[in-house]
Structure formats: C-alpha cells, structure tokens
Amino acid sequence: MTEKQIVVLGAGYAGLTAATRAGRHHRVTLVAPEARFLHRIRQHETAAGHPEHRPALAELVRGRGVRHLRARATELDPNARKVFLDTGEAIGYDTLVYALGSRTAWHGVPGAAEHAYPVERAGELSERLRTGEPGTVAVVGGGATGIELAAELAEAHPGWRVRIVAAGQVGGWFSAKGRGHVLRVLERLGVDVHEQSAVTGVDPEGLTTGRGRIPADVVAWAAAMDPHPLAAEAGLAVAADGRAIVDRHLRSVSHPGVYVIGDAAEVTVPGTGTLRMGCATAQPMGRYLGRVLAGRTDKPFAFRYAVQCLSLGRRDGLLQLIHGDDSMRPTVFTGPVGRLAKAAIVGGVVSTLR
C-alpha cells in the first residue's frame, strides 16, 4: 500500500467500484453517509414490498485498503485539495474521485417535492401502499424507472389502481417490438397509460397535466435525475445539465486533479457519443478508473453499449438489443427470458463491485 491520499466521494455504482479496485494498491478514504449499498436499480422492488438487497459497505470493502468515513461532503476546494464534511472535518487529498451521482429531479413542478414519493423514498412508498386504504397510485415518468415501478406496483398491489403518466411516450425510445411488449404487459397488469401528459402540478388529490387532471391518492415520482450540484458549486466546469465535463481519462477539464465518474460526469466517447446516466455506464467508469489509479492502464476510457433491459413484474421482462451507440436493433427477448436476463444482470452488479 502507498501513502498517496485518494479520496472517493460517493458509494454508488461508480464510486464504490473505483474505491475497491484502487484499494488493492493504495490507501483510499471512501466518504459516504450510508452504511449499506443502495442498489438503485432495484428500488422498484423495494417500493413493491419485496425484500431489499443492500449489502453492508463494510463487507464490500473488506480486504481492501479502504477506510469508510460515514459523512457527507458539503464543500470542495479543488485548489487547496480539500473536502469539507458535515461532521466539521476537512480532509486533504492527492487525488479526488468525485462520484456523488444524481438525485431525483423535480423540474420545478409545484407541489411535486411536497406530495410525491421519489425513488429515494421507496421504503416509505411501500409502507404507504401496504398500510393505506387502496385507491389510485400515479407513477410519473415513462422511462425505465417509471415503467418498472408501475409494473411492479400493479402486480404486487392488485387492490390499487395504477396509472403511469408520461410527458412523451411510455418506452418511446425502444424499438417498435420493445415498446409494443411494454404496453401489452402494462395493459395485462391493468395499468392505465397516460401519454403526452406533462405534469404541471402535484397536490394531495392528484396531478395537473397539460391534458387535464389525473386523480391520484398517491404519487410516485420517477421523471428524471439531476446530477449532484456540488461539482458546479466548487467551480468545476459543468455542462448545461450540471454534469462535470471530463476528458477521455475522466479527469475534470478544469481541474485535472479531480476525476469525475458515474452520473456526475458528462462523458463523450468517440464513436459512441455522450453517455447517458445509469448503472450501465457508471460501473464501467468505476472499473476503468480503478485500473488507472492502480497504474494498470493509461489508455483513454472506451465504452460501447450492448443491451437495455427491463423487469416487468416478477414473471416478465424485456431484453432489447442495441447498437454500440445506444440506438435500437429490432431484436428483443421478452417474457421469462427477458426477466431472467434482467435478473442475471442485476445480480451480477453487486458481485462485481469488489
């Protein structure tokens, strides 16, 4: 182990993967307030009342040179190479890995933060559905998170009427076969689909949209994610969406002593394009950076897409084949095959965190 001070902010898919790999060769301080890993791509299962899969961070970093500091970063001074924590402590670093990820975006919609359950509060949503008088639950968002959540809730809580509300098309980025399967499964599960219905307000009685009122007793918000604002506040160069702009080695273009990975980074790969947020891109960044910090590579980061997948309840799923630039191929696998493929991918994520 070397005495080089490497500090990793964030214990999500990117940060934890980078920390465990760098910790094979260096002393690493992992700064994250939680004691257990948040498996975000399984939050729809938590919301439906299924057992959580959240291994302890202490177990995931066991045997590595990683010290887990349970604290939250509140300020960065990249010029002085210091991180300030909510404990009042300030820690210095030689190399900083910024992996604070993203959080629910409310898009300035009045009442959304007050009256809707974001994915970060999946456990609270589960309790509300389990103990409350059955009524109507509206899931806002027609992306992967919203689709998985709507399907899971409809299957787990048949007494509740589930609606999915999207500003555009539900699953509109999939191939025609893929989107068709998503809509058929939602119909089979009894989910009401409201498309082209941008939400403009949330209140205790439901949603106001561009196409009128949609009543709901409970609102789950799965519309989009915003990157953590700390990078911009610290003066790192950021893109219009708030993600830190990095070079081909994932270093901040304005502060090369800071690596930025995961949802916090705007990464553009030649031949692939600007990467979308998500576990599929975050964990490969963490693996790559772990090799960089261990001195095992000096090549630029490379990435190509292969598949997109969804779980659609406990018995169905979708595996959509895609081109390396994230555009759709026509081929899809559905039903139990799609479900098993998604389960295998999700299960493999935790096993490769170390």
GIJO-V368951 format. One record per helix or strand of 2 or more residues. SS is the DSSP state (H for helix, E for strand). FROM is the first residue (numbers start at 0). TO is the last residue. If there is no record, write none. Layout:
ss = (SS & SS)
from = (FROM & FROM)
to = (TO & TO)
//
This chain:
ss = (E & H & E & H & H & E & E & E & E & E & E & H & E & H & E & H & E & H & E & E & E & E & E & E & H & E & E & E & H & E & E & E & H & E & E & E & H)
from = (1 & 12 & 25 & 39 & 56 & 65 & 72 & 81 & 89 & 94 & 101 & 111 & 115 & 118 & 135 & 143 & 160 & 175 & 191 & 198 & 205 & 211 & 217 & 224 & 229 & 243 & 250 & 257 & 261 & 264 & 267 & 272 & 278 & 306 & 316 & 327 & 334)
to = (8 & 21 & 30 & 46 & 59 & 68 & 76 & 84 & 91 & 97 & 103 & 114 & 117 & 130 & 139 & 155 & 164 & 187 & 193 & 202 & 208 & 214 & 220 & 226 & 232 & 245 & 251 & 259 & 263 & 265 & 268 & 273 & 292 & 310 & 321 & 333 & 350)
//
